[in-house]
């Protein structure tokens, strides 16, 4: 089952811009929005949602050799 990934860009009447992502895990959200942030000239505050701290792949496991 695949999770839908979305990027929502909001422009307020005052002209402030925000980007919100959904369906991304780990730092993949930052990679997905990097070019948009540059194009929109966004530099500023960043709020990380709990999904940012999730692992990007659930198949990765740490194995300790003997």
PQR file of N, CA, C, O and H, with PARSE charges and radii, in Angstrom:
ATOM      1  N   UNK A   1       0.841  -1.171   0.000 -0.4000 1.5000
ATOM      2  CA  UNK A   1       0.000   0.000   0.000 -0.0000 2.0000
ATOM      3  C   UNK A   1       0.891   1.241   0.000  0.5500 1.7000
ATOM      4  O   UNK A   1       1.836   1.320   0.786 -0.5500 1.4000
ATOM      5  N   UNK A   2       0.614   2.177  -0.841 -0.4000 1.5000
ATOM      6  CA  UNK A   2       1.410   3.382  -0.996 -0.0000 2.0000
ATOM      7  C   UNK A   2       0.702   4.571  -0.365  0.5500 1.7000
ATOM      8  O   UNK A   2      -0.511   4.733  -0.501 -0.5500 1.4000
ATOM      9  H   UNK A   2      -0.154   2.112  -1.479  0.4000 1.0000
ATOM     10  N   UNK A   3       1.479   5.403   0.331 -0.4000 1.5000
ATOM     11  CA  UNK A   3       0.939   6.613   0.933 -0.0000 2.0000
ATOM     12  C   UNK A   3       1.013   7.747  -0.076  0.5500 1.7000
ATOM     13  O   UNK A   3       2.036   7.924  -0.737 -0.5500 1.4000
ATOM     14  H   UNK A   3       2.464   5.272   0.441  0.4000 1.0000
ATOM     15  N   UNK A   4      -0.051   8.507  -0.199 -0.4000 1.5000
ATOM     16  CA  UNK A   4      -0.069   9.655  -1.092 -0.0000 2.0000
ATOM     17  C   UNK A   4       0.783  10.766  -0.503  0.5500 1.7000
ATOM     18  O   UNK A   4       0.653  11.111   0.672 -0.5500 1.4000
ATOM     19  H   UNK A   4      -0.883   8.363   0.338  0.4000 1.0000
ATOM     20  N   UNK A   5       1.652  11.318  -1.331 -0.4000 1.5000
ATOM     21  CA  UNK A   5       2.503  12.420  -0.903 -0.0000 2.0000
ATOM     22  C   UNK A   5       1.934  13.710  -1.477  0.5500 1.7000
ATOM     23  O   UNK A   5       1.649  13.801  -2.672 -0.5500 1.4000
ATOM     24  H   UNK A   5       1.758  11.038  -2.285  0.4000 1.0000
ATOM     25  N   UNK A   6       1.773  14.704  -0.612 -0.4000 1.5000
ATOM     26  CA  UNK A   6       1.244  15.989  -1.067 -0.0000 2.0000
ATOM     27  C   UNK A   6       2.121  17.129  -0.560  0.5500 1.7000
ATOM     28  O   UNK A   6       2.744  17.044   0.499 -0.5500 1.4000
ATOM     29  H   UNK A   6       2.004  14.629   0.358  0.4000 1.0000
ATOM     30  N   UNK A   7       2.147  18.195  -1.350 -0.4000 1.5000
ATOM     31  CA  UNK A   7       2.821  19.429  -0.966 -0.0000 2.0000
ATOM     32  C   UNK A   7       1.787  20.533  -1.112  0.5500 1.7000
ATOM     33  O   UNK A   7       1.231  20.734  -2.192 -0.5500 1.4000
ATOM     34  H   UNK A   7       1.641  18.265  -2.210  0.4000 1.0000
ATOM     35  N   UNK A   8       1.530  21.247  -0.023 -0.4000 1.5000
ATOM     36  CA  UNK A   8       0.529  22.316  -0.014 -0.0000 2.0000
ATOM     37  C   UNK A   8       1.249  23.658   0.165  0.5500 1.7000
ATOM     38  O   UNK A   8       1.989  23.854   1.129 -0.5500 1.4000
ATOM     39  H   UNK A   8       1.982  21.083   0.854  0.4000 1.0000
ATOM     40  N   UNK A   9       1.021  24.568  -0.774 -0.4000 1.5000
ATOM     41  CA  UNK A   9       1.602  25.903  -0.698 -0.0000 2.0000
ATOM     42  C   UNK A   9       0.471  26.880  -0.423  0.5500 1.7000
ATOM     43  O   UNK A   9      -0.523  26.911  -1.148 -0.5500 1.4000
ATOM     44  H   UNK A   9       0.420  24.408  -1.557  0.4000 1.0000
ATOM     45  N   UNK A  10       0.627  27.677   0.626 -0.4000 1.5000
ATOM     46  CA  UNK A  10      -0.385  28.651   1.011 -0.0000 2.0000
ATOM     47  C   UNK A  10       0.208  30.049   0.932  0.5500 1.7000
ATOM     48  O   UNK A  10       1.287  30.313   1.462 -0.5500 1.4000
ATOM     49  H   UNK A  10       1.435  27.652   1.215  0.4000 1.0000
ATOM     50  N   UNK A  11      -0.515  30.942   0.260 -0.4000 1.5000
ATOM     51  CA  UNK A  11      -0.124  32.351   0.183 -0.0000 2.0000
ATOM     52  C   UNK A  11      -1.226  33.160   0.860  0.5500 1.7000
ATOM     53  O   UNK A  11      -2.382  33.134   0.436 -0.5500 1.4000
ATOM     54  H   UNK A  11      -1.392  30.728  -0.170  0.4000 1.0000
ATOM     55  N   UNK A  12      -0.850  33.880   1.920 -0.4000 1.5000
ATOM     56  CA  UNK A  12      -1.831  34.677   2.656 -0.0000 2.0000
ATOM     57  C   UNK A  12      -2.124  35.968   1.900  0.5500 1.7000
ATOM     58  O   UNK A  12      -1.358  36.356   1.018 -0.5500 1.4000
ATOM     59  H   UNK A  12       0.089  33.901   2.265  0.4000 1.0000
ATOM     60  N   UNK A  13      -3.228  36.639   2.239 -0.4000 1.5000
ATOM     61  CA  UNK A  13      -3.534  37.934   1.611 -0.0000 2.0000
ATOM     62  C   UNK A  13      -2.416  38.968   1.828  0.5500 1.7000
ATOM     63  O   UNK A  13      -2.252  39.883   1.021 -0.5500 1.4000
ATOM     64  H   UNK A  13      -3.850  36.324   2.956  0.4000 1.0000
ATOM     65  N   UNK A  14      -1.659  38.821   2.905 -0.4000 1.5000
ATOM     66  CA  UNK A  14      -0.556  39.730   3.189 -0.0000 2.0000
ATOM     67  C   UNK A  14       0.698  39.388   2.387  0.5500 1.7000
ATOM     68  O   UNK A  14       1.654  40.164   2.361 -0.5500 1.4000
ATOM     69  H   UNK A  14      -1.792  38.077   3.561  0.4000 1.0000
ATOM     70  N   UNK A  15       0.693  38.222   1.733 -0.4000 1.5000
ATOM     71  CA  UNK A  15       1.823  37.824   0.906 -0.0000 2.0000
ATOM     72  C   UNK A  15       2.789  36.833   1.533  0.5500 1.7000
ATOM     73  O   UNK A  15       3.765  36.442   0.892 -0.5500 1.4000
ATOM     74  H   UNK A  15      -0.083  37.591   1.754  0.4000 1.0000
ATOM     75  N   UNK A  16       2.543  36.418   2.766 -0.4000 1.5000
ATOM     76  CA  UNK A  16       3.425  35.416   3.366 -0.0000 2.0000
ATOM     77  C   UNK A  16       3.116  34.049   2.762  0.5500 1.7000
ATOM     78  O   UNK A  16       1.968  33.744   2.436 -0.5500 1.4000
ATOM     79  H   UNK A  16       1.750  36.736   3.286  0.4000 1.0000
ATOM     80  N   UNK A  17       4.150  33.240   2.621 -0.4000 1.5000
ATOM     81  CA  UNK A  17       4.032  31.939   1.966 -0.0000 2.0000
ATOM     82  C   UNK A  17       4.451  30.848   2.942  0.5500 1.7000
ATOM     83  O   UNK A  17       5.427  30.999   3.677 -0.5500 1.4000
ATOM     84  H   UNK A  17       5.082  33.488   2.885  0.4000 1.0000
ATOM     85  N   UNK A  18       3.701  29.742   2.942 -0.4000 1.5000
ATOM     86  CA  UNK A  18       4.086  28.586   3.744 -0.0000 2.0000
ATOM     87  C   UNK A  18       3.941  27.330   2.895  0.5500 1.7000
ATOM     88  O   UNK A  18       3.107  27.252   1.993 -0.5500 1.4000
ATOM     89  H   UNK A  18       2.908  29.619   2.346  0.4000 1.0000
ATOM     90  N   UNK A  19       4.778  26.358   3.212 -0.4000 1.5000
ATOM     91  CA  UNK A  19       4.739  25.065   2.528 -0.0000 2.0000
ATOM     92  C   UNK A  19       4.523  23.992   3.586  0.5500 1.7000
ATOM     93  O   UNK A  19       5.208  23.971   4.609 -0.5500 1.4000
ATOM     94  H   UNK A  19       5.456  26.422   3.945  0.4000 1.0000
ATOM     95  N   UNK A  20       3.573  23.107   3.337 -0.4000 1.5000
ATOM     96  CA  UNK A  20       3.294  21.999   4.246 -0.0000 2.0000
ATOM     97  C   UNK A  20       3.283  20.708   3.437  0.5500 1.7000
ATOM     98  O   UNK A  20       2.700  20.650   2.354 -0.5500 1.4000
ATOM     99  H   UNK A  20       3.017  23.124   2.507  0.4000 1.0000
ATOM    100  N   UNK A  21       3.925  19.685   3.963 -0.4000 1.5000
ATOM    101  CA  UNK A  21       3.955  18.399   3.272 -0.0000 2.0000
ATOM    102  C   UNK A  21       3.200  17.353   4.077  0.5500 1.7000
ATOM    103  O   UNK A  21       3.034  17.486   5.290 -0.5500 1.4000
ATOM    104  H   UNK A  21       4.399  19.733   4.842  0.4000 1.0000
ATOM    105  N   UNK A  22       2.752  16.323   3.399 -0.4000 1.5000
ATOM    106  CA  UNK A  22       2.096  15.185   4.046 -0.0000 2.0000
ATOM    107  C   UNK A  22       2.476  13.923   3.290  0.5500 1.7000
ATOM    108  O   UNK A  22       2.646  13.946   2.071 -0.5500 1.4000
ATOM    109  H   UNK A  22       2.888  16.215   2.415  0.4000 1.0000
ATOM    110  N   UNK A  23       2.607  12.834   4.010 -0.4000 1.5000
ATOM    111  CA  UNK A  23       2.907  11.551   3.392 -0.0000 2.0000
ATOM    112  C   UNK A  23       4.388  11.267   3.218  0.5500 1.7000
ATOM    113  O   UNK A  23       4.752  10.215   2.693 -0.5500 1.4000
ATOM    114  H   UNK A  23       2.469  12.815   5.001  0.4000 1.0000
ATOM    115  N   UNK A  24       5.247  12.174   3.644 -0.4000 1.5000
ATOM    116  CA  UNK A  24       6.689  11.970   3.551 -0.0000 2.0000
ATOM    117  C   UNK A  24       7.198  11.481   4.900  0.5500 1.7000
ATOM    118  O   UNK A  24       6.637  11.827   5.940 -0.5500 1.4000
ATOM    119  H   UNK A  24       4.951  13.029   4.070  0.4000 1.0000
ATOM    120  N   UNK A  25       8.257  10.680   4.887 -0.4000 1.5000
ATOM    121  CA  UNK A  25       8.883  10.235   6.128 -0.0000 2.0000
ATOM    122  C   UNK A  25      10.338  10.669   6.117  0.5500 1.7000
ATOM    123  O   UNK A  25      10.993  10.683   5.075 -0.5500 1.4000
ATOM    124  H   UNK A  25       8.713  10.399   4.042  0.4000 1.0000
ATOM    125  N   UNK A  26      10.821  11.016   7.275 -0.4000 1.5000
ATOM    126  CA  UNK A  26      12.212  11.447   7.376 -0.0000 2.0000
ATOM    127  C   UNK A  26      12.446  12.744   6.627  0.5500 1.7000
ATOM    128  O   UNK A  26      11.530  13.547   6.450 -0.5500 1.4000
ATOM    129  H   UNK A  26      10.289  11.004   8.122  0.4000 1.0000
ATOM    130  N   UNK A  27      13.677  12.940   6.191 -0.4000 1.5000
ATOM    131  CA  UNK A  27      14.064  14.172   5.517 -0.0000 2.0000
ATOM    132  C   UNK A  27      13.638  14.267   4.074  0.5500 1.7000
ATOM    133  O   UNK A  27      13.978  15.244   3.406 -0.5500 1.4000
ATOM    134  H   UNK A  27      14.421  12.287   6.335  0.4000 1.0000
ATOM    135  N   UNK A  28      12.900  13.287   3.559 -0.4000 1.5000
ATOM    136  CA  UNK A  28      12.479  13.335   2.156 -0.0000 2.0000
ATOM    137  C   UNK A  28      11.574  14.532   1.870  0.5500 1.7000
ATOM    138  O   UNK A  28      11.487  14.982   0.727 -0.5500 1.4000
ATOM    139  H   UNK A  28      12.624  12.494   4.102  0.4000 1.0000
ATOM    140  N   UNK A  29      10.900  15.050   2.896 -0.4000 1.5000
ATOM    141  CA  UNK A  29      10.051  16.232   2.700 -0.0000 2.0000
ATOM    142  C   UNK A  29      10.902  17.452   2.353  0.5500 1.7000
ATOM    143  O   UNK A  29      10.512  18.270   1.520 -0.5500 1.4000
ATOM    144  H   UNK A  29      10.971  14.684   3.824  0.4000 1.0000
ATOM    145  N   UNK A  30      12.055  17.571   2.989 -0.4000 1.5000
ATOM    146  CA  UNK A  30      12.939  18.702   2.706 -0.0000 2.0000
ATOM    147  C   UNK A  30      13.478  18.619   1.280  0.5500 1.7000
ATOM    148  O   UNK A  30      13.579  19.627   0.581 -0.5500 1.4000
ATOM    149  H   UNK A  30      12.372  16.907   3.666  0.4000 1.0000
ATOM    150  N   UNK A  31      13.819  17.417   0.868 -0.4000 1.5000
ATOM    151  CA  UNK A  31      14.310  17.226  -0.501 -0.0000 2.0000
ATOM    152  C   UNK A  31      13.223  17.559  -1.520  0.5500 1.7000
ATOM    153  O   UNK A  31      13.500  18.153  -2.562 -0.5500 1.4000
ATOM    154  H   UNK A  31      13.737  16.598   1.436  0.4000 1.0000
ATOM    155  N   UNK A  32      11.994  17.175  -1.213 -0.4000 1.5000
ATOM    156  CA  UNK A  32      10.883  17.395  -2.138 -0.0000 2.0000
ATOM    157  C   UNK A  32      10.527  18.875  -2.272  0.5500 1.7000
ATOM    158  O   UNK A  32      10.026  19.294  -3.315 -0.5500 1.4000
ATOM    159  H   UNK A  32      11.769  16.692  -0.366  0.4000 1.0000
ATOM    160  N   UNK A  33      10.777  19.670  -1.234 -0.4000 1.5000
ATOM    161  CA  UNK A  33      10.387  21.081  -1.270 -0.0000 2.0000
ATOM    162  C   UNK A  33      11.554  22.036  -1.515  0.5500 1.7000
ATOM    163  O   UNK A  33      11.349  23.244  -1.636 -0.5500 1.4000
ATOM    164  H   UNK A  33      11.184  19.329  -0.386  0.4000 1.0000
ATOM    165  N   UNK A  34      12.755  21.516  -1.587 -0.4000 1.5000
ATOM    166  CA  UNK A  34      13.948  22.369  -1.726 -0.0000 2.0000
ATOM    167  C   UNK A  34      13.843  23.351  -2.889  0.5500 1.7000
ATOM    168  O   UNK A  34      14.061  24.549  -2.705 -0.5500 1.4000
ATOM    169  H   UNK A  34      12.922  20.535  -1.489  0.4000 1.0000
ATOM    170  N   UNK A  35      13.515  22.863  -4.074 -0.4000 1.5000
ATOM    171  CA  UNK A  35      13.426  23.738  -5.251 -0.0000 2.0000
ATOM    172  C   UNK A  35      12.284  24.744  -5.133  0.5500 1.7000
ATOM    173  O   UNK A  35      12.414  25.884  -5.580 -0.5500 1.4000
ATOM    174  H   UNK A  35      13.339  21.890  -4.223  0.4000 1.0000
ATOM    175  N   UNK A  36      11.163  24.330  -4.533 -0.4000 1.5000
ATOM    176  CA  UNK A  36      10.045  25.258  -4.325 -0.0000 2.0000
ATOM    177  C   UNK A  36      10.454  26.392  -3.384  0.5500 1.7000
ATOM    178  O   UNK A  36      10.141  27.557  -3.632 -0.5500 1.4000
ATOM    179  H   UNK A  36      11.057  23.405  -4.170  0.4000 1.0000
ATOM    180  N   UNK A  37      11.150  26.045  -2.308 -0.4000 1.5000
ATOM    181  CA  UNK A  37      11.591  27.061  -1.358 -0.0000 2.0000
ATOM    182  C   UNK A  37      12.527  28.062  -2.025  0.5500 1.7000
ATOM    183  O   UNK A  37      12.415  29.267  -1.798 -0.5500 1.4000
ATOM    184  H   UNK A  37      11.404  25.099  -2.106  0.4000 1.0000
ATOM    185  N   UNK A  38      13.438  27.574  -2.836 -0.4000 1.5000
ATOM    186  CA  UNK A  38      14.360  28.461  -3.554 -0.0000 2.0000
ATOM    187  C   UNK A  38      13.593  29.365  -4.521  0.5500 1.7000
ATOM    188  O   UNK A  38      13.828  30.572  -4.570 -0.5500 1.4000
ATOM    189  H   UNK A  38      13.529  26.595  -3.021  0.4000 1.0000
ATOM    190  N   UNK A  39      12.685  28.778  -5.282 -0.4000 1.5000
ATOM    191  CA  UNK A  39      11.940  29.539  -6.283 -0.0000 2.0000
ATOM    192  C   UNK A  39      11.061  30.610  -5.641  0.5500 1.7000
ATOM    193  O   UNK A  39      10.877  31.688  -6.205 -0.5500 1.4000
ATOM    194  H   UNK A  39      12.494  27.797  -5.242  0.4000 1.0000
ATOM    195  N   UNK A  40      10.521  30.308  -4.461 -0.4000 1.5000
ATOM    196  CA  UNK A  40       9.651  31.255  -3.773 -0.0000 2.0000
ATOM    197  C   UNK A  40      10.422  32.218  -2.880  0.5500 1.7000
ATOM    198  O   UNK A  40       9.841  33.138  -2.304 -0.5500 1.4000
ATOM    199  H   UNK A  40      10.672  29.432  -4.004  0.4000 1.0000
ATOM    200  N   UNK A  41      11.726  32.005  -2.767 -0.4000 1.5000
ATOM    201  CA  UNK A  41      12.536  32.886  -1.928 -0.0000 2.0000
ATOM    202  C   UNK A  41      12.264  32.716  -0.448  0.5500 1.7000
ATOM    203  O   UNK A  41      12.357  33.674   0.319 -0.5500 1.4000
ATOM    204  H   UNK A  41      12.198  31.258  -3.235  0.4000 1.0000
ATOM    205  N   UNK A  42      11.930  31.503  -0.044 -0.4000 1.5000
ATOM    206  CA  UNK A  42      11.617  31.258   1.359 -0.0000 2.0000
ATOM    207  C   UNK A  42      12.888  30.973   2.153  0.5500 1.7000
ATOM    208  O   UNK A  42      13.664  30.078   1.818 -0.5500 1.4000
ATOM    209  H   UNK A  42      11.855  30.724  -0.668  0.4000 1.0000
ATOM    210  N   UNK A  43      13.070  31.715   3.158 -0.4000 1.5000
ATOM    211  CA  UNK A  43      14.147  31.470   4.107 -0.0000 2.0000
ATOM    212  C   UNK A  43      13.613  31.930   5.443  0.5500 1.7000
ATOM    213  O   UNK A  43      13.285  33.102   5.624 -0.5500 1.4000
ATOM    214  H   UNK A  43      12.439  32.442   3.430  0.4000 1.0000
ATOM    215  N   UNK A  44      13.529  31.030   6.350 -0.4000 1.5000
ATOM    216  CA  UNK A  44      12.963  31.452   7.628 -0.0000 2.0000
ATOM    217  C   UNK A  44      12.675  30.290   8.532  0.5500 1.7000
ATOM    218  O   UNK A  44      13.418  29.309   8.583 -0.5500 1.4000
ATOM    219  H   UNK A  44      13.795  30.077   6.203  0.4000 1.0000
ATOM    220  N   UNK A  45      11.601  30.416   9.233 -0.4000 1.5000
ATOM    221  CA  UNK A  45      11.232  29.452  10.260 -0.0000 2.0000
ATOM    222  C   UNK A  45      10.799  28.129   9.662  0.5500 1.7000
ATOM    223  O   UNK A  45      10.161  28.073   8.611 -0.5500 1.4000
ATOM    224  H   UNK A  45      10.997  31.212   9.192  0.4000 1.0000
ATOM    225  N   UNK A  46      11.159  27.084  10.350 -0.4000 1.5000
ATOM    226  CA  UNK A  46      10.812  25.739   9.906 -0.0000 2.0000
ATOM    227  C   UNK A  46      10.188  24.997  11.076  0.5500 1.7000
ATOM    228  O   UNK A  46      10.741  24.989  12.176 -0.5500 1.4000
ATOM    229  H   UNK A  46      11.677  27.129  11.204  0.4000 1.0000
ATOM    230  N   UNK A  47       9.044  24.379  10.847 -0.4000 1.5000
ATOM    231  CA  UNK A  47       8.383  23.565  11.864 -0.0000 2.0000
ATOM    232  C   UNK A  47       8.352  22.137  11.370  0.5500 1.7000
ATOM    233  O   UNK A  47       7.763  21.845  10.329 -0.5500 1.4000
ATOM    234  H   UNK A  47       8.595  24.385   9.953  0.4000 1.0000
ATOM    235  N   UNK A  48       8.983  21.250  12.112 -0.4000 1.5000
ATOM    236  CA  UNK A  48       9.042  19.854  11.705 -0.0000 2.0000
ATOM    237  C   UNK A  48       7.925  19.075  12.387  0.5500 1.7000
ATOM    238  O   UNK A  48       7.742  19.153  13.602 -0.5500 1.4000
ATOM    239  H   UNK A  48       9.462  21.488  12.957  0.4000 1.0000
ATOM    240  N   UNK A  49       7.188  18.327  11.585 -0.4000 1.5000
ATOM    241  CA  UNK A  49       6.102  17.501  12.092 -0.0000 2.0000
ATOM    242  C   UNK A  49       6.661  16.155  12.547  0.5500 1.7000
ATOM    243  O   UNK A  49       7.791  15.819  12.194 -0.5500 1.4000
ATOM    244  H   UNK A  49       7.337  18.263  10.598  0.4000 1.0000
ATOM    245  N   UNK A  50       5.909  15.380  13.313 -0.4000 1.5000
ATOM    246  CA  UNK A  50       6.396  14.087  13.790 -0.0000 2.0000
ATOM    247  C   UNK A  50       6.862  13.159  12.661  0.5500 1.7000
ATOM    248  O   UNK A  50       7.763  12.347  12.872 -0.5500 1.4000
ATOM    249  H   UNK A  50       4.991  15.653  13.599  0.4000 1.0000
ATOM    250  N   UNK A  51       6.269  13.264  11.479 -0.4000 1.5000
ATOM    251  CA  UNK A  51       6.647  12.410  10.359 -0.0000 2.0000
ATOM    252  C   UNK A  51       8.111  12.611   9.962  0.5500 1.7000
ATOM    253  O   UNK A  51       8.744  11.699   9.429 -0.5500 1.4000
ATOM    254  H   UNK A  51       5.537  13.923  11.307  0.4000 1.0000
ATOM    255  N   UNK A  52       8.641  13.798  10.222 -0.4000 1.5000
ATOM    256  CA  UNK A  52      10.037  14.068   9.877 -0.0000 2.0000
ATOM    257  C   UNK A  52      10.971  13.126  10.637  0.5500 1.7000
ATOM    258  O   UNK A  52      12.026  12.748  10.129 -0.5500 1.4000
ATOM    259  H   UNK A  52       8.127  14.538  10.655  0.4000 1.0000
ATOM    260  N   UNK A  53      10.584  12.756  11.836 -0.4000 1.5000
ATOM    261  CA  UNK A  53      11.434  11.934  12.684 -0.0000 2.0000
ATOM    262  C   UNK A  53      11.224  10.437  12.475  0.5500 1.7000
ATOM    263  O   UNK A  53      11.853   9.622  13.151 -0.5500 1.4000
ATOM    264  H   UNK A  53       9.727  13.063  12.249  0.4000 1.0000
ATOM    265  N   UNK A  54      10.346  10.071  11.546 -0.4000 1.5000
ATOM    266  CA  UNK A  54      10.152   8.665  11.205 -0.0000 2.0000
ATOM    267  C   UNK A  54      11.220   8.237  10.211  0.5500 1.7000
ATOM    268  O   UNK A  54      11.741   9.052   9.451 -0.5500 1.4000
ATOM    269  H   UNK A  54       9.835  10.733  10.997  0.4000 1.0000
ATOM    270  N   UNK A  55      11.529   6.982  10.226 -0.4000 1.5000
ATOM    271  CA  UNK A  55      12.494   6.453   9.276 -0.0000 2.0000
ATOM    272  C   UNK A  55      11.881   6.442   7.889  0.5500 1.7000
ATOM    273  O   UNK A  55      10.695   6.154   7.729 -0.5500 1.4000
ATOM    274  H   UNK A  55      11.106   6.320  10.844  0.4000 1.0000
ATOM    275  N   UNK A  56      12.686   6.754   6.888 -0.4000 1.5000
ATOM    276  CA  UNK A  56      12.205   6.802   5.513 -0.0000 2.0000
ATOM    277  C   UNK A  56      11.863   5.422   4.989  0.5500 1.7000
ATOM    278  O   UNK A  56      10.978   5.292   4.144 -0.5500 1.4000
ATOM    279  H   UNK A  56      13.650   6.987   7.017  0.4000 1.0000
ATOM    280  N   UNK A  57      12.531   4.401   5.463 -0.4000 1.5000
ATOM    281  CA  UNK A  57      12.275   3.043   4.992 -0.0000 2.0000
ATOM    282  C   UNK A  57      12.105   2.125   6.187  0.5500 1.7000
ATOM    283  O   UNK A  57      12.962   2.084   7.070 -0.5500 1.4000
ATOM    284  H   UNK A  57      13.250   4.507   6.150  0.4000 1.0000
ATOM    285  N   UNK A  58      11.009   1.392   6.221 -0.4000 1.5000
ATOM    286  CA  UNK A  58      10.768   0.495   7.346 -0.0000 2.0000
ATOM    287  C   UNK A  58      11.542  -0.805   7.199  0.5500 1.7000
ATOM    288  O   UNK A  58      11.589  -1.599   8.139 -0.5500 1.4000
ATOM    289  H   UNK A  58      10.313   1.425   5.504  0.4000 1.0000
ATOM    290  N   UNK A  59      12.144  -1.038   6.053 -0.4000 1.5000
ATOM    291  CA  UNK A  59      12.894  -2.265   5.824 -0.0000 2.0000
ATOM    292  C   UNK A  59      14.325  -2.209   6.337  0.5500 1.7000
ATOM    293  O   UNK A  59      14.990  -3.242   6.409 -0.5500 1.4000
ATOM    294  H   UNK A  59      12.106  -0.393   5.290  0.4000 1.0000
ATOM    295  N   UNK A  60      14.806  -1.034   6.692 -0.4000 1.5000
ATOM    296  CA  UNK A  60      16.176  -0.892   7.168 -0.0000 2.0000
ATOM    297  C   UNK A  60      16.271  -1.395   8.608  0.5500 1.7000
ATOM    298  O   UNK A  60      15.480  -1.010   9.469 -0.5500 1.4000
ATOM    299  H   UNK A  60      14.265  -0.195   6.633  0.4000 1.0000
ATOM    300  N   UNK A  61      17.239  -2.249   8.849 -0.4000 1.5000
ATOM    301  CA  UNK A  61      17.472  -2.738  10.196 -0.0000 2.0000
ATOM    302  C   UNK A  61      18.961  -2.738  10.452  0.5500 1.7000
ATOM    303  O   UNK A  61      19.760  -2.957   9.541 -0.5500 1.4000
ATOM    304  H   UNK A  61      17.882  -2.562   8.150  0.4000 1.0000
ATOM    305  N   UNK A  62      19.328  -2.494  11.677 -0.4000 1.5000
ATOM    306  CA  UNK A  62      20.721  -2.524  12.085 -0.0000 2.0000
ATOM    307  C   UNK A  62      21.063  -3.935  12.496  0.5500 1.7000
ATOM    308  O   UNK A  62      20.383  -4.521  13.338 -0.5500 1.4000
ATOM    309  H   UNK A  62      18.680  -2.316  12.418  0.4000 1.0000
ATOM    310  N   UNK A  63      22.116  -4.489  11.907 -0.4000 1.5000
ATOM    311  CA  UNK A  63      22.552  -5.834  12.266 -0.0000 2.0000
ATOM    312  C   UNK A  63      23.934  -5.760  12.848  0.5500 1.7000
ATOM    313  O   UNK A  63      24.795  -5.036  12.348 -0.5500 1.4000
ATOM    314  H   UNK A  63      22.668  -4.013  11.222  0.4000 1.0000
ATOM    315  N   UNK A  64      24.144  -6.501  13.893 -0.4000 1.5000
ATOM    316  CA  UNK A  64      25.444  -6.524  14.527 -0.0000 2.0000
ATOM    317  C   UNK A  64      26.101  -7.866  14.200  0.5500 1.7000
ATOM    318  O   UNK A  64      25.554  -8.930  14.489 -0.5500 1.4000
ATOM    319  H   UNK A  64      23.445  -7.089  14.300  0.4000 1.0000
ATOM    320  N   UNK A  65      27.283  -7.788  13.594 -0.4000 1.5000
ATOM    321  CA  UNK A  65      27.999  -9.010  13.231 -0.0000 2.0000
ATOM    322  C   UNK A  65      28.741  -9.598  14.411  0.5500 1.7000
ATOM    323  O   UNK A  65      29.074  -8.900  15.368 -0.5500 1.4000
ATOM    324  H   UNK A  65      27.727  -6.923  13.359  0.4000 1.0000
ATOM    325  N   UNK A  66      28.998 -10.907  14.328 -0.4000 1.5000
ATOM    326  CA  UNK A  66      29.735 -11.564  15.405 -0.0000 2.0000
ATOM    327  C   UNK A  66      31.052 -12.080  14.902  0.5500 1.7000
ATOM    328  O   UNK A  66      31.818 -12.667  15.667 -0.5500 1.4000
ATOM    329  H   UNK A  66      28.727 -11.475  13.550  0.4000 1.0000
TER
END
